Amino acid sequence: MNDPSISRSRWRLLPGFALAAMLAIGLIASLEALIFRHADWSGGFSLQALAGGDAASALSKSLQKEMPFAAALVTADRVFGWVALGDLGPRVRRGCDGWLFLADELVVHPGREKVFRARIAMIGRVATFLESRSIALVVVPVPDKSRLATPYLCGIERAPVLADRLQRFAAGLKTRNIKAVDLLPALSARDGEGYYRTDTHWNEQGARRVAEAIAANLRRWELAPAAQLTFELTAEPGRERVGDLIRLAGLDQVSPPMRPRGDFESPVRIRQIPKQAIGILDDVAAPEVTVIGTSFSRRGNFIGSMSLVLAAPVANMAQDGGGVFTAAIDYFRNPAFAETPPRVIVWEIPERLLDEPITPSDERWAEALAVPSR
């Protein structure tokens, strides 16, 4: 008769055997690359190169290039971490009910107060620069997903010092008379459901609520463009959407249950209905509203929702993968900014970036913004 405890012990050894197998495959592949593929040691094999880490770095890059199974091994390692341990890597935190969170939102940066003051001062320079060109600035801080999806954190802790991050930023903007939109009421009403489960960003419902909040404030400040467009909405077939947090965990190339399940969504296509035929020689007015910012403005059909609720065209100059100032720097250098300036710039800024260290190049750019003398 089999002893159940022995069977359980054997199953507990399975992850260890799997890890040992992956290490063995990696070793064999590395030796194959070194011996038969002549991996490049261009970093040099001197004592100085070894002591400084240059040789190891060069060898590592060469092995990554030459190893035939490198990508597969990395994916296998991530699958093993997820299936055996529920681990998603250093930048992704696992909540409950399939919710994932970005670890960057939870980081407490040193020198936060100094960064806050410097960042607000830089935004103030941008506001002055735009005001000199008769362009209004509206700042839209985007609350962290982990701030609002609290029912799904399930053990993930936000440091208490992060609790008032949005309020302190808004207060700093107010002291400089910079207009800002508070998104907490609009997004809090959905109890976190305004964000994708497996993605950092807001979903279509959240993006629509944000667009409505921004539009309401633009009207209150008499900055909204005149309504001029009509739209047609069409729901597309439902499908799985693999979020950026799954990709960040290195699991986007495999299928469930080897990775977390993505979000199921039925995207809405927002199509502008032309009022009349436009000839190729007809002048088309430039949008009065331009959005700058980050990937939030490029997700969840946000720009489409902005155009829909304003009934007016909205230009999207936001960028994926950029910091707070990346999109502004590139847009202000764009000839279109000087030739067809907007009436309003909506600047979307994720909360987690508010107290990240500022690069010297960003500081130099803000200091160099030229304001015409009057």
VOKEMI-530693 format. One record per residue (C-alpha): x, y, z. Coordinates in pm, whole numbers, plus 50000, padded with zeros to 5 digits. Layout:
XYZ/...
//
This chain:
500005000050000/501415033649899/502175058450172/500415092050088/503135111650263/505765096750028/503695106849724/503365142149856/507105144249917/507785133349559/505475160749426/507275186449640/510525176749469/509115183549122/509865221449119/513425214049223/513895188648944/512415213248694/514795240848807/517765216948790/516755206848437/516585243148324/519995250448476/521465220148303/520005230447968/521365265548017/524835252248098/524885229347795/523675257347567/526315281147707/529105255847648/527795249347296/527885286747223/531415290247362/532945259947195/531145255746866/529725290546795/532875309146906/531155334247135/532715368847110/535015378747399/535435413947265/535325427547616/538855413947661/540255387947895/542675410048087/542795411648465/541545447548447/538555437048233/537745408748472/538005430848780/535835457948627/533195433448506/533725442448138/534685407148040/531685391848217/529345417148061/530715410847711/530475373247756/526915376047887/525795396547586/527535372547350/525885342247506/522485358847487/523085364247116/524535330147037/522575306647263/519945289447053/517565284247343/518015317647524/514485331247468/512905297547539/514885293547861/513865328047984/510215320447910/510495286348075/511995302448385/509115327348406/506525299748351/508135278848625/508075308648863/504385314748794/503125278648798/505215266149089/505505297149305/502945322449179/505885345949116/505645372948847/509095388348873/510375419149055/508115445248891/504705428548914/502685421849229/499895396349242/496625406449404/493485385249420/490735376449173/493225378648886/494335414448956/497975424048897/499745455949007/502885474648906/505505474349181/506735508949073/503575524149224/504665512249569/508225525949567/509085553549815/511815574149651/514435591649863/514365629549856/510685629949762/510035665049894/512885680049695/511715662349380/508145674449436/509245710749463/511505708049159/508855690948945/506155716149031/508565744448957/509315729048616/505595725148540/505225761548642/507855771148381/505915751748119/502675769248219/504365803448188/505855793647853/502425783447721/500665813647871/503045836347679/501685819847366/498035822547475/497775785147535/496015772647849/497505743648045/495385717748228/497255691548433/495605657548489/497315636248757/496305599548707/495755580649036/497675548349085/495735516649015/496845503649356/495315534649519/491835527749384/491615489849340/492005483749713/489505454549728/491905434649509/495235442449678/494925412949917/498125417650115/499875442449888/500725472650103/501115508950001/503415528950229/501465554050443/503665582550312/502105577249967/498585583950092/498675621650034/500865621749722/498075633749492/496815659749738/500275674749790/500845676549417/497485693449360/498245718349638/501595726749478/499925733049143/497295755049308/499945777649461/501125784949106/497595789848972/497915759648745/494605743248657/494315706348752/491585680148720/490875657649020/490125622848884/489555606049220/485765611749227/485335598648871/487515567748916/486705560049280/483055554649187/484115522949003/485975508449301/489055501249093/487125486948801/488155516448585/491475498548532/492355466548350/493045437048581/496275427048405/497405461248283/498685493148445/496235515148257/492595524748277/490155504348067/487605518847828/485065525348104/487675543048315/488965562948017/485415574147938/484875586348295/488195604948285/487285621247954/483945632248097/485635647248406/488165666248193/485465678747956/483325691048247/486235711148383/487115725448043/483545737748011/483625752348362/486815771148278/485355781547939/488135763247758/486055736847578/485925739347199/482635744747022/480825712346946/481175703846578/481355666146534/479035636446560/480125600546614/478975565046564/479775538546828/480155501946738/480955473746982/483475448946845/483435411646931/484735402847277/488285389947306/491095384647555/493405414147607/496845404747742/497895433847964/501285450247994/501785435048340/501665400148186/504235411447929/506345427248204/506295393548382/507645377248064/504595355148015/502875370447712/504195343547474/502425314747649/498785305647703/496775300848025/497255283948266/500955289348200/500245326448260/497475347248423/494385351848209/494085385548042/491115408948053/488035400647848/486765431147665/484505441447381/486255472547246/484075501247126/484995516746795/484325554246787/483945566646429/483465602746333/480535608946098/481395636545849/478725663345819/479465668745452/481955658945191/485335675845230/487375683444919/491105678844903/491575716844881/489285724945176/490925738345491/490475716645800/490845734946129/493505721946365/492225707146695/491845732646974/492725706247235/495995686847238/496845659247485/500425652947597/501535627147847/502225590147866/500815556647758/497625563447958/496555587047680/497135559147429/495085532347603/491435525147670/490305545347367/490925576747574/491415601147285/488325587647113/486345592947433/487715628347467/486615636547112/483245620447176/482385639347495/483705672447357/482155666447013/485385680846876/488715667946743/491505661346994/495175658146896/497165631147070/500855639147121/501355615347416/504105589147404/504555553447521/507425546647756/508215582747835/508605601648159/506685632048275/508345656148031/509165634047730/506035641747527/506185679047610/509815681347499/509135664747164/505865683147099/507255717847167/510045710346918/507525698846657/506925724746382/503185718146414/503265733346764/504465766846630/502475766246306/499095754346440/499175758446820/496215745247019/494065765947248/494415741247537/497015715147630/495835686847856/498855672148032/498255637048171/500785626548441/500685592648621/500845595449000/503755571049031/505975594748829/505355625049050/508235618749289/510545598649065/514015614549033/514225641648767/516905638248499/519355667048454/518405668848084/514745675148177/515795702448419/517945719248156/515075717847906/512645734548146/515165761548236/515755768847867/512085774647780/512015809147627/509295833447732/509015864047502/509525897447672/506485920247679/
//
